[in-house]
């Protein structure tokens, strides 16, 4: 497979990335260079040792450097080197970090094909059932806590006396009704407002 240098340079996000990629297109900057039928990889020594991997078509790539440019200069350097001097990148068995990347890419491609053909992945019903049960349980506990607070509030109201002028204001009851809505018990809130 041949990859023209011009095609690699067109991938670059800007001219400075093109220039930096050209500088890194030499085997002296690289360790553990290798390729197989689908991928090219190597480790580039910069301020750290960066693991760079790309597919042979340049459609997918990954580098461990912190660059915010995609593709980064390391990916461009590796592809330019492959385009200019492929003999420097020997056929080899991919290391684990490349195998893992290739496996993830293959799985993603299979999921995409399945989605496009309408074969949606069946939902994990056991996990969704457990999640729904947990949500129900949390809501039920919230309601019970809200009702406990209402009961305590009503006891305090009776203990302090119903002649308190504060309880004649609609706002007094509306605030407590809003707390019940927050506690997931909206059915009781209108009754409390009517009590005012």
Buried (B, 14 or more C-beta within 10 A) or exposed (E): EEBEBEEBBEBBBEEEBBEBBBEBBBEEBBEBBBBBEBBBBBBBEEEEEBBBBBBBEBEBBBBBBEBEBEBBBBBBBBBBBBBBEBEBBEEEEBBEBBBEBBEEBEEEEEEEEEEEEEEEEEEEEEEEEEEEEEEEEEEEEBBEEBBEBBEEEEEEBEEEEEEEEEBEEEEBBEEBBBBBBEBBBEEBBEEBBEEB
